[in-house]
């Protein structure tokens, strides 16, 4: 389901600055194989949030083959360098991401975790400036306590697929995935520990700030 007027989607895409050839190649690879990536509009938004918040430590929960990671890595590099953590269960995806991110010049920033992403965040040392959450949707609500623990006060959480292809609006959809997206949205909106909004680009991005 396309929830955004095609004219608006095209206009947003046209506003994204020219991307590195490798990023464009990753976009083509995703289009040809059906692999889900956040795409250039959401990627540029994530990059801007990381730049505006001067993020130096970023943790991605569910990182695929490194497309979204590249946007965060660019921001961290431009912020003066730091750490970007890439976490996936699939060793092959982790290896592919490493190739891409090395080629983009971000090798010195990267930390790779193969396994369950929330556990990797739980075991990571220190606090983070930004966490990006794109894990399996039934796991969304349970991830929030760990994310809150690991984010610094004033740190930012970005959650992908907040509109879940329109399924959240279907009263008859009681699947675990849809329920997970709805419940995380409710938790972030209702708890006074967070200041939250939903940005309706692509499939929806929840943007939340951890209150001090």
C-alpha positions in Angstrom: 0.0 0.0 0.0 1.4 3.4 -1.0 0.4 5.8 1.7 2.1 8.8 0.2 0.8 10.7 -2.8 3.2 9.8 -5.7 3.7 13.5 -6.4 4.9 14.1 -2.8 7.1 11.0 -3.0 8.7 12.1 -6.2 9.2 15.6 -4.8 10.9 14.3 -1.7 13.2 12.0 -3.7 14.2 15.0 -5.9 15.3 16.9 -2.8 17.8 14.3 -1.7 21.3 15.4 -2.7 23.4 13.3 -5.2 24.5 10.1 -3.5 27.8 8.2 -3.8 27.8 5.7 -6.7 28.1 2.8 -4.3 25.0 3.9 -2.4 23.1 4.0 -5.7 24.3 0.6 -6.6 23.0 -0.7 -3.2 19.7 0.9 -4.0 19.6 -0.9 -7.4 20.5 -4.2 -5.7 17.7 -3.8 -3.2 15.2 -3.0 -6.0 16.3 -6.0 -8.1 16.1 -8.5 -5.3 13.3 -7.1 -3.2 15.6 -6.6 -0.2 14.0 -4.0 2.2 16.1 -0.9 2.7 15.1 2.5 4.0 15.7 4.2 0.7 17.3 7.6 -0.1 14.6 9.8 1.4 14.5 8.1 4.8 18.3 7.6 4.6 18.9 11.3 4.1 16.5 12.1 7.0 18.4 9.7 9.3 21.7 11.3 8.2 20.3 14.8 9.0 19.0 13.8 12.4 22.4 12.3 13.2 24.2 15.5 12.0 21.8 17.8 13.9 22.3 15.9 17.1 26.1 15.7 16.7 25.9 11.9 17.1 29.2 10.2 17.7 28.0 6.8 18.9 25.2 5.1 16.9 23.8 1.6 17.2 21.7 0.0 14.5 19.3 -2.8 15.5 18.8 -4.8 12.3 21.2 -3.4 9.8 20.9 -5.4 6.6 23.7 -5.2 4.1 24.8 -1.8 5.4 22.7 0.7 3.4 21.2 2.6 6.4 24.5 2.2 8.2 26.3 4.1 5.5 24.0 7.2 6.1 24.8 7.1 9.8 28.5 6.5 9.3 28.7 9.5 7.0 27.1 11.7 9.6 29.3 10.4 12.4 32.4 11.0 10.3 31.3 14.5 9.5 30.6 15.1 13.2 34.2 14.4 14.0 34.3 10.5 14.0 33.2 8.0 16.6 31.5 4.6 16.5 28.7 3.0 14.4 27.5 -0.4 15.4 26.1 -2.7 12.8 24.1 -5.7 14.2 22.5 -8.5 12.2 21.8 -12.2 12.7 23.1 -13.2 9.3 26.9 -13.5 8.9 26.7 -13.2 5.1 24.8 -9.9 5.4 27.4 -8.7 8.0 30.2 -9.6 5.6 28.5 -7.8 2.7 28.0 -4.7 4.8 31.7 -4.7 5.7 32.7 -4.7 2.1 30.3 -1.8 1.3 31.3 0.3 4.3 35.0 -0.3 3.8 34.7 0.8 0.2 32.9 4.0 1.3 35.8 4.8 3.6 34.1 4.1 7.0 36.1 1.1 8.2 37.7 2.9 11.1 34.2 3.8 12.6 32.6 0.4 12.3 31.8 -2.3 14.9 30.1 -5.4 13.7 27.8 -7.7 15.8 26.5 -11.1 14.4 23.6 -12.4 16.4 20.5 -11.0 18.1 20.6 -7.3 17.8 19.0 -6.3 21.1 21.3 -8.6 23.1 24.2 -6.9 21.3 23.0 -3.5 22.4 22.5 -4.7 25.9 26.0 -6.0 26.1 27.6 -2.9 24.4 29.6 -0.7 26.7 28.7 2.9 27.4 25.8 5.0 26.2 24.7 6.0 22.7 23.6 9.2 21.1 21.3 7.5 18.6 19.7 4.1 18.1 18.0 3.0 14.9 15.5 0.2 15.3 14.5 -2.0 12.4 14.3 -5.5 13.9 11.5 -8.0 13.5 8.3 -6.2 14.4 7.0 -8.6 17.0 10.1 -7.8 19.0 9.6 -4.0 18.9 8.0 -3.5 22.3 10.4 -5.7 24.3 13.4 -3.8 22.8 12.4 -0.5 24.2 13.6 -1.0 27.8 17.1 -1.9 26.5 17.1 1.0 24.1 16.1 3.4 26.9 18.9 2.0 29.1 21.6 2.5 26.5 20.6 5.9 25.1 22.1 8.9 26.8 19.6 11.6 28.2 18.6 13.6 25.1 19.6 10.7 22.9 17.5 9.9 19.8 15.6 6.8 18.8 14.5 6.3 15.2 12.1 3.4 14.4 11.5 2.2 10.9 8.2 0.9 9.5 6.0 2.8 11.9 3.1 2.8 9.3 3.8 -0.9 8.5 2.5 -0.6 4.9 -0.9 0.6 6.2 -1.5 -2.6 8.2 -1.8 -0.6 11.5 -5.0 0.9 10.2 -6.6 -2.5 9.5 -8.8 -3.3 12.5 -8.9 -6.9 11.4 -5.1 -7.3 11.4 -4.1 -8.8 14.7 -0.8 -10.3 13.6 2.1 -10.3 15.9 4.0 -7.9 13.6 1.3 -5.4 13.4 0.6 -5.6 17.1 4.3 -5.0 17.8 4.3 -1.8 15.7 1.1 -0.6 17.4 2.4 -1.3 20.9 5.8 0.3 20.4 4.0 3.4 19.0 1.7 3.5 22.0 4.6 3.1 24.5 6.6 5.8 23.0 3.6 8.1 22.8 2.2 7.4 26.3 5.4 7.2 28.4 6.7 10.4 29.8 10.2 9.1 29.4 10.0 10.0 25.7 9.1 12.9 23.4 7.8 11.4 20.2 6.5 12.1 16.8 5.9 10.1 13.6 7.4 11.3 10.3 5.3 10.0 7.4 8.0 9.4 4.8 8.3 6.1 3.1 6.9 3.6 5.5 6.9 5.9 8.5 9.7 6.8 10.9 9.0 7.2 14.6 11.4 9.8 16.0 11.7 9.9 19.8 14.0 11.8 22.2 14.9 10.3 25.6 13.9 12.8 28.2 16.6 13.7 30.7 
